[in-house]
Amino acid sequence: MLKTRVITALVLLGILFPVLYSANYIAFSFVVVLFFGAAIWECQRLFKKPAPVVMSMLWTGFFGFLLFHLESFSTQLLFSLCVAFWALRLTPLLFKGLPDFGFSNGILSTLYAISIFGCFIAMAVLFRMSPLYLLSVMCIVWIADIGAYFAGKAFGKRKLAPSISPGKSWEGAIGGWCAVLVLSAISTQIPQLQDTFASQIWLRKGWIILAVVMTLLCAASVIGDLFESLLKRRVGMKDSSRLLPGHGGVLDRIDALIPVLPLAVLLEMWY
């Protein structure tokens, strides 16, 4: 399993980094459309929607069209809606539980699908700013996840959400948050990283706002991770799919990014 997981990770990195390095928007669009199509298909399955392949094709066609018409589309409104969905509807469900399958579930599936859509549109917006800018935002989530894993292994005692994801602890979440704060602060002092997300927030608004923004993004990443775990637990699925050997599905890899990327772009616009 570990060997398979490592091989899959290397293949994914082998796709991601050349596309980012080339800064070719067409190559980026091709890759991101494939991953979006897989993610929205997995979303349909998690909510037990009929004809998931057909629905994912419709979503993907619309997404692919918008990738080349972003200037005529109100991305700020989309990202604001995504943040509002998470704040007002999706996050409270971590405490209240998911609704039964039915009308409420249909509304919920639409909100989550729009959130996934907004996440991938945010990827495109950040890529257009610069591939490094996109990578720097994604790294915040990855650092939080890695920091949480090692801090949880070393110090984890108090469960963060035992009924949703028993392996996560408060100590792990705090450790991931501390890792993000430390590494983002270090990045601001490296000249080669002055065009990254953290450095730009620091240059414009200073240390306090940088710490607040990093805290918001870390919290959003934990919420995104827990929400997808809640969806899988409801339908009795360990992984969202088996598309990525050793890793599960696309949603299993991007769940923490779904609430983070639209929020990051909004913060970029505001600051």
C-alpha positions as CSV (number, residue, x, y, z in Angstrom):
1,M,0.0,0.0,0.0
2,L,2.8,2.4,0.9
3,K,4.6,1.7,-2.3
4,T,1.4,2.3,-4.3
5,R,0.8,5.5,-2.4
6,V,4.3,6.8,-3.1
7,I,4.1,5.9,-6.8
8,T,0.8,7.7,-7.2
9,A,2.1,10.7,-5.4
10,L,5.2,10.9,-7.7
11,V,3.0,10.6,-10.8
12,L,0.7,13.4,-9.6
13,L,3.7,15.6,-8.8
14,G,5.2,14.7,-12.2
15,I,2.0,16.1,-13.7
16,L,1.6,19.1,-11.4
17,F,5.0,20.7,-11.4
18,P,5.7,20.7,-15.1
19,V,2.4,22.3,-15.7
20,L,3.1,25.0,-13.1
21,Y,6.6,25.5,-14.3
22,S,5.5,25.9,-17.9
23,A,2.9,28.5,-16.9
24,N,0.9,27.3,-19.9
25,Y,-2.8,28.0,-19.3
26,I,-4.0,25.6,-21.9
27,A,-2.0,22.7,-20.3
28,F,-3.2,23.8,-16.9
29,S,-6.8,23.9,-18.1
30,F,-6.6,20.4,-19.6
31,V,-5.4,18.9,-16.3
32,V,-7.7,20.9,-14.1
33,V,-10.8,19.9,-16.2
34,L,-9.9,16.2,-15.8
35,F,-9.6,16.6,-12.0
36,F,-12.7,18.7,-11.7
37,G,-14.7,16.1,-13.7
38,A,-13.5,13.3,-11.3
39,A,-14.2,15.4,-8.2
40,I,-17.8,16.3,-9.3
41,W,-18.5,12.7,-10.2
42,E,-17.3,11.6,-6.7
43,C,-19.5,14.3,-5.2
44,Q,-22.6,13.0,-7.0
45,R,-21.8,9.5,-5.7
46,L,-21.4,10.7,-2.1
47,F,-24.9,12.1,-2.3
48,K,-26.3,9.1,-4.1
49,K,-27.5,11.3,-7.0
50,P,-28.9,9.6,-10.1
51,A,-26.8,9.4,-13.3
52,P,-23.6,10.7,-11.7
53,V,-21.6,10.3,-15.0
54,V,-24.1,12.4,-16.9
55,M,-24.3,15.1,-14.2
56,S,-20.5,15.3,-14.0
57,M,-20.2,15.7,-17.7
58,L,-22.7,18.6,-17.7
59,W,-20.8,20.3,-14.8
60,T,-17.5,19.7,-16.5
61,G,-18.6,21.1,-19.8
62,F,-19.8,24.3,-18.1
63,F,-16.6,24.5,-16.1
64,G,-14.4,24.0,-19.2
65,F,-16.2,26.8,-21.0
66,L,-15.8,29.3,-18.1
67,L,-12.1,28.6,-17.8
68,F,-11.7,30.6,-21.0
69,H,-14.3,33.3,-20.2
70,L,-13.4,34.2,-16.7
71,E,-13.3,37.9,-17.6
72,S,-17.1,37.9,-18.3
73,F,-17.9,36.0,-15.2
74,S,-18.3,37.4,-11.6
75,T,-15.8,35.3,-9.8
76,Q,-16.0,37.5,-6.7
77,L,-19.7,36.8,-6.4
78,L,-19.0,33.0,-6.8
79,F,-16.3,33.1,-4.2
80,S,-18.4,35.1,-1.8
81,L,-21.2,32.6,-2.2
82,C,-18.8,29.7,-1.5
83,V,-17.6,31.3,1.7
84,A,-21.2,32.0,2.7
85,F,-22.2,28.4,2.0
86,W,-19.4,27.2,4.3
87,A,-20.0,29.7,7.0
88,L,-23.8,29.5,7.2
89,R,-24.7,25.9,6.0
90,L,-21.9,23.4,5.6
91,T,-19.8,24.1,8.7
92,P,-22.8,24.0,11.1
93,L,-23.6,20.4,9.8
94,L,-20.4,19.2,11.5
95,F,-22.2,19.8,14.8
96,K,-25.8,19.0,13.8
97,G,-25.2,16.1,11.4
98,L,-26.3,15.7,7.8
99,P,-29.9,15.6,6.7
100,D,-31.6,12.4,5.5
101,F,-31.6,11.7,1.8
102,G,-34.3,13.7,0.3
103,F,-35.1,17.3,-0.6
104,S,-32.7,18.9,2.0
105,N,-30.0,16.5,0.9
106,G,-30.5,17.6,-2.7
107,I,-30.0,21.2,-1.8
108,L,-26.9,20.3,0.2
109,S,-25.4,18.4,-2.7
110,T,-25.9,21.4,-4.9
111,L,-24.2,23.7,-2.3
112,Y,-21.2,21.3,-2.1
113,A,-21.0,20.9,-5.8
114,I,-20.9,24.7,-6.2
115,S,-18.2,24.8,-3.5
116,I,-16.1,22.3,-5.5
117,F,-16.8,24.4,-8.7
118,G,-15.7,27.6,-6.9
119,C,-12.5,25.8,-5.6
120,F,-11.4,24.9,-9.2
121,I,-12.3,28.3,-10.6
122,A,-10.2,29.8,-7.8
123,M,-7.3,27.6,-8.9
124,A,-7.6,29.1,-12.4
125,V,-7.7,32.7,-11.0
126,L,-4.7,32.0,-8.8
127,F,-2.8,30.4,-11.7
128,R,-3.4,33.5,-13.8
129,M,-1.9,35.6,-11.1
130,S,1.1,33.3,-11.2
131,P,1.7,29.5,-10.9
132,L,3.9,30.2,-7.9
133,Y,1.0,32.1,-6.3
134,L,-1.3,29.2,-6.7
135,L,1.3,26.8,-5.4
136,S,1.9,29.0,-2.3
137,V,-1.8,28.9,-1.3
138,M,-1.9,25.1,-1.8
139,C,1.2,24.7,0.3
140,I,-0.5,26.4,3.2
141,V,-3.0,23.5,3.2
142,W,-0.4,20.8,2.7
143,I,1.8,22.2,5.5
144,A,-1.2,22.4,7.9
145,D,-2.0,18.7,7.0
146,I,1.6,17.5,7.4
147,G,2.0,19.5,10.7
148,A,-1.2,18.1,12.0
149,Y,-0.2,14.5,11.2
150,F,3.1,14.7,13.0
151,A,1.8,16.8,16.0
152,G,-1.1,14.4,16.4
153,K,1.2,11.4,16.4
154,A,3.4,13.0,19.0
155,F,1.0,14.8,21.3
156,G,-2.6,13.9,20.2
157,K,-4.8,13.1,23.2
158,R,-8.1,15.1,22.8
159,K,-10.1,14.1,19.8
160,L,-11.1,16.9,17.5
161,A,-14.3,15.2,16.1
162,P,-14.4,11.6,17.3
163,S,-17.7,10.8,15.6
164,I,-16.5,12.1,12.2
165,S,-12.7,11.4,12.0
166,P,-11.4,9.6,15.1
167,G,-7.8,10.0,14.1
168,K,-7.8,13.8,14.3
169,S,-6.9,15.6,17.5
170,W,-6.9,19.1,18.8
171,E,-3.2,18.9,19.4
172,G,-2.7,17.9,15.8
173,A,-4.8,20.8,14.5
174,I,-2.9,23.2,16.7
175,G,0.4,21.7,15.5
176,G,-0.6,22.2,11.9
177,W,-1.6,25.8,12.6
178,C,1.7,26.5,14.3
179,A,3.7,25.0,11.4
180,V,1.8,27.3,9.0
181,L,2.5,30.4,11.1
182,V,6.2,29.6,11.4
183,L,6.8,28.6,7.8
184,S,4.7,31.5,6.4
185,A,6.7,33.9,8.6
186,I,10.0,32.4,7.3
187,S,8.8,32.7,3.7
188,T,8.3,36.4,4.0
189,Q,12.0,36.9,4.7
190,I,13.2,34.9,1.6
191,P,13.6,37.2,-1.4
192,Q,12.8,34.5,-3.9
193,L,9.4,34.0,-2.2
194,Q,8.3,37.7,-2.2
195,D,5.6,37.0,-4.8
196,T,3.9,34.3,-2.8
197,F,0.5,34.6,-1.0
198,A,1.9,34.9,2.5
199,S,4.6,37.4,1.6
200,Q,2.1,39.6,-0.3
201,I,-0.3,39.7,2.7
202,W,2.6,40.6,5.0
203,L,4.0,43.3,2.7
204,R,0.5,44.9,2.4
205,K,-0.9,44.5,5.9
206,G,1.9,43.4,8.3
207,W,2.3,40.6,10.8
208,I,-1.0,40.7,12.6
209,I,-3.1,40.4,9.5
210,L,-0.8,37.7,8.2
211,A,-1.4,35.7,11.3
212,V,-5.2,36.2,11.1
213,V,-5.3,35.2,7.5
214,M,-3.2,32.1,8.1
215,T,-5.4,31.2,11.0
216,L,-8.6,31.5,8.9
217,L,-7.1,29.4,6.1
218,C,-6.0,26.7,8.5
219,A,-9.4,26.5,10.1
220,A,-11.0,26.3,6.7
221,S,-8.8,23.5,5.7
222,V,-9.8,21.4,8.8
223,I,-13.4,22.1,8.1
224,G,-13.2,21.0,4.5
225,D,-11.4,17.8,5.6
226,L,-14.0,17.0,8.3
227,F,-16.9,17.7,6.1
228,E,-15.9,15.2,3.4
229,S,-15.2,12.7,6.1
230,L,-18.8,13.3,7.3
231,L,-20.1,12.6,3.9
232,K,-18.2,9.4,3.5
233,R,-19.2,8.2,6.9
234,R,-22.9,8.7,6.1
235,V,-22.7,6.4,3.0
236,G,-20.2,4.0,4.5
237,M,-17.4,4.8,2.1
238,K,-13.7,4.7,3.2
239,D,-12.6,6.7,0.1
240,S,-14.5,8.9,-2.3
241,S,-13.4,6.6,-5.1
242,R,-10.4,4.5,-6.2
243,L,-9.2,6.8,-9.0
244,L,-5.9,7.4,-7.2
245,P,-4.4,4.1,-6.1
246,G,-3.2,4.3,-2.5
247,H,-4.8,7.7,-2.0
248,G,-8.5,7.1,-2.7
249,G,-10.3,9.7,-4.8
250,V,-9.7,13.2,-6.0
251,L,-12.0,14.6,-3.2
252,D,-9.8,12.8,-0.7
253,R,-6.9,14.8,-1.9
254,I,-8.5,18.2,-2.3
255,D,-11.2,18.2,0.5
256,A,-9.2,20.7,2.5
257,L,-8.7,22.9,-0.5
258,I,-12.4,23.3,-1.3
259,P,-13.2,26.0,1.3
260,V,-9.7,27.4,1.3
261,L,-9.1,28.5,-2.3
262,P,-12.2,30.7,-2.7
263,L,-11.5,32.3,0.7
264,A,-7.9,32.9,-0.3
265,V,-8.9,34.7,-3.5
266,L,-11.4,36.8,-1.7
267,L,-8.8,37.8,0.9
268,E,-6.4,38.6,-2.0
269,M,-9.1,40.9,-3.5
270,W,-9.8,42.6,-0.2
271,Y,-6.2,43.2,0.7
